[in-house]
Amino acid sequence: MRTWREELDQLRDELAQLTELTEQEMCGSLPHFYRHFDTMKNNIEIFIYAGEGDIDDFLPVLERDWRASHASLTGILEYNPGECHPKADPVSWIGFLELLSRVEKFCERRKYRVDLKGE
């Protein structure tokens, strides 16, 4: 069984990859959800470097930012990469979706489920 540190390290790396892919594929300004992924990554780094306090106090912070990344009209569910790159191969987005799925699974495993409808 993995430790919290190992799981958070992996989550941080996945969030870093998500932000990197978003930066590479942007046209114009970054999408609104990007800042929430970046905030989650930075908060994990702070938590780890500050000596890993009480994980039960930290998980709601991640939940808050994950929920914010799914906000109506500006969240990840509204993101359409085809608008910026209409000729791009849809297969190129499989990696992005896989990373997104891994972050969501972390939230589900930790019983911090996100209600994507905002209810």
N, C-alpha and C positions, 0 to 999 in steps of 0.2 A: 504494500500500500504506500502511496506517495505522501509526502509531507505537504503541509500548507505552503512551505517555501518553494518546493518543486512545482506545485500547481500554479502558484502565483508567478513564478519565473516563466512558465510556459504561457500563461495567459498574457503576461507582459509582452513576450516575444510575438505572440499572435496579434496583439493589438498594434505592435510596431509594424508588422507586416501589412496589416489592414491600412494603417495610415500611409505607409509607403506606396502601396498600390493605388490608394485614392489620390495621392499627390501626383503620381505618374500619369494617371488617366484624366486629370482635371482639365477642364476647358474654362477659362475665365477664373472665377473665384472658387475656393474650396467649398464643397457642400456643407451645410450647417451641421450635419451629424459628425463630421470629421473632428470637430473640437471636443466632442464628448469621448470619442475613442482615445484621442490624445490625452485628455484629462485622466481617463481611467489608467492609461499606461503610466503617466507621471505619478498618480496617486499610489500605484503599486510600487514604483521605485522608491518613493518617499517612505512608504510603510516598511519596506525591506531595509532600507538604509537607516531608518530611525530605530531599528532594533526589534522590529516585528512585535508591536504591542498586541493587544487583545484582538484576535481575528474576528470575534463576534461584534466588536465595535466598528471594524473596518468593512465588513461585507455590505452593510447598508449603504456605504459610500459608493461602492461599485454598483450596487443595484440602482441607486439614484441616477448615476451617469448612464447606465445601460438604458434605463427607462427614457431618459432625456434624448438619447440617440434614436429613439423610436417615436418621437413626437409627431403629431399630425401635421401634415403639409411640409415639414422640413426634415423629417427623419429618414432613416435608411430605407424604409419601405416605399418612400416616394422617389427614391433615387433611380434615375433612368440613364444608365451609361450610354445607351444608344442615341440619346439626344446630342451628345458631344461627339461621338464617334459612330455615325450611322453605318459605316462600312466595316467596322471592327468585327472580328470573328467572335460570336457569342461564347465559344468554347474558352476564350481567354478569360472569361469572368468566372469560370468554375472554381479556380483557386481562391478568388475573392469570396465567393459564396461558401466555400468550404471553411475558410477562416472564420467567417461570420457565424457559421453553424457551430464551430468549436467554442467560440466565446459564449454563445447562447447555451450550449450544453453545460458549460461551467456554471452558469447562473442557475440552470435547472438542477444540477447535482447539489448545489448548495442551498436548495430550497428558496432561492430568490427568483421566483418565476416572474417573468415580465408579461403583463397583460398588454398585448400589442394594440388593443383597442382603446387604451387609455382610461379604462374604467377602474 
